[in-house]
Amino acid sequence: MAHVPPASRPLFTPPLVVGDIAPDCALKALGGEIVDLRGDDVAGRTLVLIFCPRFSAEVIAALDGLRAALDAFAASGARLFAVTLAPAATAMEQALPFPVLLDRNGDTFRAFNADSREAPTTIVLRANHHVAAILKQAPAAQPGAALAAAAQLAAARRPMPMAPHPPVLIVPEVLSRGDCERLVTVYKTRGNVFVEPRHGDDDMASDYKTRIPEYGRGDRIDHWLVDQDTVGFVDARLRGRLFPDIRRAFQYQITRRERLRIGCYEGARGGELHGHRDNSEAFVAYRRFALSINLNTEEFEGGELRFPEFGDQRYRPDTGAGFVFSCSLLHEALHVSRGTRYVLLAFLFGDR
């Protein structure tokens, strides 16, 4: 087991990148009211934020593109906001058809890593406030790129009737494509010492592998992560991009985890075909949530997760998406029918 302290304010905050949870933003608008981007009247929709240091020719070019595409943004369900360092009177002269927020001390610009000189920066946020795109290309090109990102998010949010389903949480882009490729490479090139399966191996000094004969299955080998560089970057991703959403969804603070592992599923499953729970035995009763992150969804077939107590729905999250569920739920990883499935696995819990 490992203790993973909750995120605290670091001495150095790395620049915001795609996949991160965006910083809070509550600023005064031109009418004097405070607009909170996490407020009930704003949250739950795609947000397009254009950061305007001043209303230079470059910024005006980007704003003109947004004006021209207002109807298309509205059709995608996106809301537009401008954030500026300029005085309120100057911002009012622009007569923008969407709210302008005043960042008087530049804190929001810095938090979003926006250019504070002359050029605009456009940032697209998912409905869950995670960063979908950071656009710093030519100003006139930013509106089109932002609209493309908003349209892609809208396509993924098509309304549909839902059948009963298990209480699971899916968070896109907890790991980037590059992160996933890095972990697959770790699996393939390191930790080729095999140990017998048992609960905990905290005395191991380097990565290692274990065959997991779960109910007699023969298709799974786990790679346990010990290398501190690898563990450190994964923990940073989980603390920054996933744990806050677990707390919001389930009102539970994650402070601890078991050792991280990369599971590899390949070949014939064998054994008994049924699901299991992850905390039904006394020595693992402390587990609260299971985490599964596919590292290469496009490269295998099968391998879905199902929760038979809730129906026969099959869950196949995108590469890098965090898939979280209670350890008390009966679940089953289905047979991989083609290719090799690599998946980051962890058991999460807290102080209660």
matplotlib code that plots the C-alpha trace (Angstrom):
import matplotlib.pyplot as plt

x = [0.0, 1.1, 0.1, -0.7, -1.3, -4.0, -2.9, -1.5, -0.3, 3.2, 6.0, 6.1, 2.9, 3.5, 1.9, -1.7, -1.9, -4.7, -6.4, -5.8, -8.7, -8.9, -8.3, -11.2, -12.3, -14.7, -14.2, -16.2, -18.0, -18.5, -21.9, -20.3, -21.6, -19.3, -19.3, -18.1, -17.3, -18.1, -21.4, -24.6, -25.7, -22.5, -21.1, -22.1, -21.5, -18.5, -16.7, -14.6, -12.4, -10.5, -7.8, -7.3, -4.3, -5.3, -7.4, -4.6, -4.9, -4.1, -6.8, -9.3, -8.6, -9.5, -12.6, -13.8, -13.6, -15.6, -18.3, -18.6, -19.1, -21.4, -24.3, -22.1, -20.8, -24.3, -25.3, -22.5, -23.8, -20.7, -20.6, -18.1, -16.3, -13.5, -11.0, -9.0, -6.3, -7.6, -9.6, -13.4, -14.0, -11.8, -13.5, -16.9, -15.9, -15.5, -19.3, -18.6, -21.7, -20.6, -19.5, -16.2, -14.5, -11.9, -8.7, -7.4, -4.3, -3.5, -3.9, -6.3, -4.0, -1.2, -3.3, -4.4, -0.9, -2.3, -0.1, -0.2, 1.5, -0.3, -1.5, -4.7, -4.9, -8.1, -8.8, -11.7, -13.0, -15.1, -18.4, -16.5, -14.0, -11.2, -9.0, -9.9, -7.7, -5.2, -4.8, -1.9, -1.6, -2.1, -5.0, -7.2, -6.9, -7.9, -11.7, -11.9, -9.8, -12.0, -15.1, -13.8, -13.0, -16.4, -18.1, -16.2, -17.2, -20.8, -20.8, -19.6, -22.4, -25.3, -28.4, -29.7, -32.1, -30.2, -31.0, -30.2, -26.4, -23.8, -22.6, -19.3, -17.3, -15.5, -13.1, -11.5, -7.8, -6.6, -3.5, -2.4, -1.6, 2.1, 1.6, -0.1, 2.7, 5.2, 3.6, 3.3, 7.0, 7.7, 5.7, 7.6, 11.1, 11.4, 10.6, 11.0, 11.6, 8.6, 7.5, 4.7, 1.3, 0.7, -0.8, 1.8, 5.5, 6.7, 10.2, 10.8, 13.4, 12.5, 9.6, 8.5, 5.9, 3.3, 1.0, -2.5, -4.4, -7.7, -10.2, -7.9, -7.6, -4.3, -4.3, -3.1, 0.3, 0.7, 3.7, 4.1, 5.5, 8.3, 10.4, 9.9, 10.0, 7.2, 5.2, 5.6, 4.3, 1.3, 0.5, 0.6, -1.9, -4.2, -4.0, -4.5, -7.0, -9.0, -9.1, -11.0, -13.7, -14.0, -14.5, -17.1, -18.9, -18.8, -18.0, -14.9, -11.4, -8.7, -5.5, -4.1, -3.6, -2.1, 0.9, 0.2, 0.3, 0.0, -2.1, -1.6, -4.4, -3.6, -4.5, -7.1, -8.7, -9.4, -10.6, -14.0, -16.0, -17.6, -17.0, -15.6, -15.5, -12.3, -12.9, -14.8, -11.9, -11.0, -7.4, -8.6, -11.8, -10.2, -10.4, -13.0, -12.6, -11.0, -9.3, -8.8, -7.2, -6.9, -3.6, -4.3, -8.0, -7.7, -5.3, -7.5, -10.9, -13.0, -11.6, -14.7, -15.8, -19.3, -21.3, -23.7, -25.8, -26.8, -27.3, -25.1, -23.7, -20.1, -17.7, -14.7, -13.3, -11.1, -7.4, -6.3, -9.8, -10.1, -12.7, -13.6, -16.1, -16.8, -14.8, -18.0, -19.5, -19.4, -17.5, -15.7, -13.0, -14.1, -11.9, -9.6, -10.5, -7.8, -4.6, -3.2, -4.9, -2.6, -4.4, -3.2, -4.8, -5.0, -7.1, -7.8, -9.0, -8.8, -8.7, -12.2]
y = [0.0, 3.6, 6.9, 9.5, 12.9, 15.0, 17.8, 20.8, 24.1, 23.3, 25.8, 25.5, 25.1, 23.5, 25.2, 24.2, 21.5, 19.6, 17.2, 19.3, 20.5, 24.2, 26.7, 28.4, 31.6, 34.1, 37.6, 40.8, 41.4, 44.8, 45.2, 44.8, 41.3, 38.4, 35.6, 32.2, 29.7, 26.9, 28.5, 26.6, 29.0, 28.4, 25.0, 21.8, 23.3, 23.7, 27.0, 28.9, 31.5, 34.1, 35.8, 39.4, 41.1, 44.3, 45.0, 45.0, 44.3, 40.6, 40.3, 42.1, 39.6, 36.7, 38.5, 39.1, 35.4, 34.6, 37.2, 35.6, 32.1, 33.0, 31.0, 27.9, 28.1, 28.3, 25.3, 23.3, 24.3, 26.3, 29.6, 32.3, 34.5, 37.1, 37.7, 40.9, 42.9, 46.1, 48.7, 48.2, 51.4, 50.0, 46.7, 48.3, 50.1, 46.7, 46.0, 42.2, 40.0, 37.8, 38.5, 40.2, 39.4, 41.8, 40.2, 43.3, 41.8, 39.2, 36.2, 34.4, 35.0, 33.4, 30.5, 29.7, 30.3, 32.8, 35.2, 38.6, 40.6, 41.4, 38.1, 36.3, 32.8, 30.7, 27.9, 25.4, 23.7, 20.5, 20.6, 19.0, 22.0, 19.9, 21.5, 20.3, 22.7, 25.4, 27.6, 29.9, 29.8, 32.8, 34.9, 34.6, 30.8, 30.4, 30.8, 28.1, 25.7, 26.5, 25.9, 22.5, 21.5, 22.6, 20.7, 17.5, 17.8, 18.4, 15.2, 13.2, 14.6, 13.5, 13.1, 9.5, 7.6, 5.5, 2.1, 1.2, 1.2, 0.9, 4.0, 4.4, 7.5, 8.1, 11.0, 11.6, 12.3, 11.5, 10.3, 11.8, 9.6, 10.2, 9.2, 5.9, 5.1, 5.7, 3.2, 0.6, 1.0, 0.6, -2.7, -4.0, -3.0, -3.1, -5.3, -8.7, -10.4, -12.6, -13.1, -15.3, -13.5, -12.3, -9.3, -6.5, -6.6, -3.4, -4.7, -5.0, -2.4, -2.2, -3.0, -6.6, -8.8, -11.3, -13.8, -13.2, -16.5, -14.9, -17.8, -19.9, -17.4, -17.5, -14.4, -11.8, -10.6, -7.6, -5.2, -3.6, 0.0, 0.7, 3.2, 6.6, 8.6, 6.6, 6.5, 10.2, 11.3, 8.9, 10.1, 13.7, 13.0, 11.2, 13.9, 16.7, 15.2, 12.5, 12.7, 16.0, 14.5, 11.4, 13.8, 15.7, 12.6, 10.5, 12.9, 10.9, 12.2, 9.8, 10.0, 6.5, 3.8, 0.4, 0.0, 0.9, -1.8, -2.2, -5.2, -7.0, -9.2, -11.4, -14.8, -17.3, -16.5, -19.9, -20.6, -19.9, -17.2, -15.0, -11.7, -10.7, -7.9, -6.2, -5.8, -8.9, -10.5, -9.2, -8.3, -5.9, -4.6, -1.1, -0.7, 1.9, 2.4, 0.6, 2.5, 1.3, 3.3, 1.6, 2.5, 1.3, 0.9, 1.2, -1.8, -4.6, -6.0, -7.4, -6.7, -4.7, -4.4, -5.5, -5.2, -8.1, -6.9, -3.9, -5.5, -6.6, -3.2, -3.4, -0.5, 0.2, 3.6, 5.6, 5.4, 7.5, 7.8, 7.1, 4.5, 4.4, 2.2, 1.0, -2.0, -3.5, -3.9, -7.3, -6.8, -8.8, -8.1, -9.9, -11.9, -10.0, -11.4, -9.7, -7.9, -7.1, -4.9, -2.8, -1.1, 0.9, -0.4, 0.9, 0.5, 3.8, 4.6, 7.3, 7.9, 6.7]
z = [0.0, -0.5, 1.0, -1.6, 0.0, -1.5, -3.8, -2.0, -3.4, -4.9, -4.8, -8.6, -10.6, -14.1, -17.0, -17.8, -20.5, -22.2, -19.8, -16.7, -14.6, -15.3, -12.5, -10.8, -12.4, -10.8, -12.1, -12.4, -15.6, -17.3, -15.6, -12.2, -11.4, -10.5, -13.1, -11.8, -14.5, -12.1, -11.1, -11.6, -14.4, -16.4, -15.6, -17.5, -20.9, -23.2, -22.5, -25.0, -23.2, -25.3, -23.3, -24.5, -22.9, -24.7, -27.7, -30.2, -33.9, -33.2, -30.6, -32.8, -35.6, -33.3, -31.9, -35.4, -36.1, -33.0, -33.9, -37.3, -35.8, -33.0, -34.4, -35.0, -31.4, -30.1, -32.2, -30.5, -27.1, -26.3, -24.3, -25.1, -22.6, -23.0, -20.2, -20.4, -18.7, -20.3, -18.4, -18.3, -20.4, -23.2, -23.1, -23.3, -26.5, -28.2, -27.9, -27.7, -28.1, -25.2, -21.6, -20.9, -17.6, -16.0, -14.7, -12.9, -11.3, -14.0, -11.7, -14.1, -17.1, -15.1, -13.8, -17.4, -18.8, -21.3, -23.2, -21.4, -24.0, -27.3, -28.8, -27.7, -26.3, -26.7, -24.3, -24.7, -21.6, -21.5, -19.6, -16.6, -16.6, -18.0, -20.7, -24.2, -26.2, -25.7, -28.9, -29.4, -33.1, -35.4, -34.0, -37.1, -36.9, -33.3, -33.8, -36.4, -34.2, -31.2, -33.1, -34.4, -30.8, -29.6, -32.4, -31.5, -27.9, -28.9, -31.1, -28.1, -25.9, -28.1, -25.9, -25.6, -23.4, -20.8, -19.4, -15.8, -15.3, -12.6, -10.7, -12.6, -13.3, -16.6, -16.9, -20.3, -20.8, -17.3, -19.2, -22.5, -25.5, -24.8, -21.2, -22.3, -24.8, -22.1, -19.8, -22.5, -23.2, -19.5, -19.5, -22.6, -21.6, -17.8, -14.8, -16.4, -13.0, -12.1, -8.5, -7.2, -6.7, -3.2, -1.6, -1.4, -2.4, -0.8, -0.3, -4.1, -5.2, -8.9, -11.2, -11.5, -13.0, -11.7, -13.4, -12.2, -12.2, -11.3, -11.1, -13.2, -16.1, -18.0, -20.1, -17.6, -16.5, -14.3, -14.2, -10.8, -10.9, -8.4, -10.4, -8.8, -11.9, -13.4, -10.2, -9.7, -13.0, -12.7, -9.2, -10.4, -13.2, -10.8, -8.1, -10.6, -13.1, -11.4, -7.6, -7.6, -9.8, -7.5, -4.6, -6.5, -7.8, -4.7, -1.9, -0.9, -0.5, -1.9, 0.1, -0.4, -3.0, -3.4, -5.6, -9.2, -11.9, -15.6, -16.6, -19.8, -21.2, -24.2, -25.5, -24.3, -21.0, -19.7, -16.1, -14.6, -16.4, -13.7, -12.1, -8.7, -6.1, -5.1, -1.4, -0.3, 1.6, 5.0, 4.2, 1.4, 2.9, 3.2, -0.6, -1.8, -5.5, -8.4, -11.2, -14.7, -17.6, -21.0, -22.5, -26.1, -26.7, -30.5, -30.7, -29.2, -29.5, -26.6, -23.1, -22.0, -18.4, -17.4, -14.2, -14.3, -11.3, -13.3, -16.8, -19.7, -20.8, -22.0, -21.0, -23.3, -22.3, -24.7, -24.4, -21.3, -19.8, -16.1, -15.3, -11.6, -9.7, -6.2, -5.2, -3.8, -7.4, -9.0, -12.3, -14.9, -17.5, -20.7, -23.0, -25.4, -28.8, -30.8, -30.0, -26.5, -23.9, -21.7, -18.8, -15.7, -12.6, -9.0, -5.9, -4.1, -0.6, 2.0, 5.8, 6.5]

ax = plt.figure().add_subplot(projection="3d")
ax.plot(x, y, z, "-o")
ax.set_aspect("equal")
plt.show()
